[in-house]
């Protein structure tokens, strides 16, 4: 290949490259200095972390995370997931209109002694995806009276289960044997 052919091929590739890049460069320059458009829906929480401090064993581990739709369109919370089964969330299933507020109720099982830190992940049609909420605290050791009460409740439940098991319907095969034969 001659030197002139190499320059011609190189020139052709350069022109093609410029043609491909130019539209993107022009698009980036369309709105210099302008703020991006506000998302259609936007969820804004009053707080994203709640510290219960010290909780009594079996005490109230509920908290309401308050939020507002600060966007221009209705906010839809698609799902709320927790980091473990010891934390249960309840959230609005209907859309939250613009400038309206709502809550996500979170309940932690306080029958687990010790320090805890749990996350609640909120999925919505808002601009920030997802949003993570946190609850934390310390469940105190149960008193001897609380331990005795728990053992009594556990024993009562075990007796109830045994009673239900004994009163359960007769096995179907045994029932079939006791039916008169068909002729």
N, C-alpha and C positions, 0 to 999 in steps of 0.2 A: 504494500500500500504506500503510495506516494505521500509526501509531507502535505501537499495541498489537499489531498483527500481526507487526511486525518483532521485538518483544521475545519473542513466542511462538515464532517461527521460530528466533531466537537461542537461546532456552531449550531447544528441542528438540535443536538441534545440540550444545549443551553437555552435555546428558544423554547423548546418543549417544557423545560423545567420552569422557566419564567411564566409561561402560560398557565401551568398548573398551580404555582404558588401565588400569583397575583390576586386571584379572587379572594383568597383567605386573608391576605394582607389588607385589601380594601375593606373587607367586612370588619376587621378588627378596628379600623379607623372611623367607622360610621358614627359612633357615639362617644367621642373622646370627652372625658371629664364628666359624663352623665352617670348618675347612680343607676344600678340595675333595677329593673322593675320589681316592686314588692310582690312576694309570692301570693297566690290566690288565697291560701289559708295559712295561718301561722299560729302555733300554740305557744303561749307564754305562761310559764309557771311562776307563782309567787316565790316558791323555793323548790329546789330539787333535792335537798337533803333534810332529813328529819332525825334528830337525835332524841330518843326517848329518855336517855339517862338511865337511871336504875328503875327496873320494873319488878314488881312482886311476882313470884312464881304463880302462874295461872291468872295473872292480872290482865288489864285491858291493853292489848297491843295494836290498837287501831289508830290510823291517822288518815286524814283527808288532804291529798295534794290538790290545791286549788289552782285553776288555770283559766286563761281568757283567750278567746280567739281574737287576735290582733290583726288578722288578715282581712282580705276583701271579700272572701267567699266562705261558705259554710265549712266548718272543720269536721272531719270524720276520723274518729279514732278506730283504726282497723283492728288492732290487737294490743294487748298488754301482757307481757310475759315476765315471770319472776325467776330469780336465780335458783329457787328450790321450792318444794311443795309445802314448806312451812310458812310461806307467805302467799296470801290469796288476794288478788286485786278484783275490784268491781269498778267498771267504767261505763259512761253513757254510750248507749248503742245508737242513739239518734244523733243527727248532725247538730253541731253547735253553731248557731248563726254568728255573723260578724259582730264584734263588740259584746258578745254574750259570754258568760262564764260557766264553768262546770267543775266537777271534782272527780278525782280517782281515789276511791277508798281502798286502803291497804290494811290487811289484818295479819299480824304476825302471831304464830303459835307460841305463847309464853310458857308452855309446859316443857321448855327446853332450857335448862340452866346454863348460864355463862354469857360471854360476850357474843354479839352477833352484828353482822353488817350484810344486808341483803340489797340486791339491785332489782329494780322494776324497770323494764324496757318498754317504752311507749312508741307504737307505730301508728302514724297518721298520714293524712295528705298534706301536712304542714311542710314548711321549708326545711327544717332540720330533721334529719332522719338517721337513726331513731334518737329519742331523747331518753337518757338514763336518769332515773330517780333512785335515791338511796335512803334506806332506813337503817338505824343502828342503835345500839344500846346494850344493856346488860340485864339479864334476868337473874334475880337473886336466888340463892339457895332456898328451897322450901323449908318451912318450919316443921317441927315434929308433928304438929296438929295437921298441917296440910298433907304431909306424907301419910299419916294414918287415914285421912279422908280419901286420899287417892287409892290406897290399898283396899279400903272398904268398897269404893265405887268399882274397882276392878273385880273384886270378888263377886259383887252383885251382878255385873255384866256376864261373868263366867257362868253363874248359876242360871241366868236367863237364857243364855245360849244352850246350855245343857237341857233345860226344860223344853225349849223349842225343838231341839234335836229328838228328844224322847217322844214328843207329841206329833212329830212329823207324820205325814200320811204313810200308810203301809206301802211297802215296796210293790211296784206294779206287777211284778211276776207273782208274788204271793197273792195279790188281789185277784189276778187272773185264775189262779188255781182254785180259789174259793168260789168262783162263779159257776153256775150250773152249765153243763155241757149243752151245746147247740145241736139239735137234731135235724 
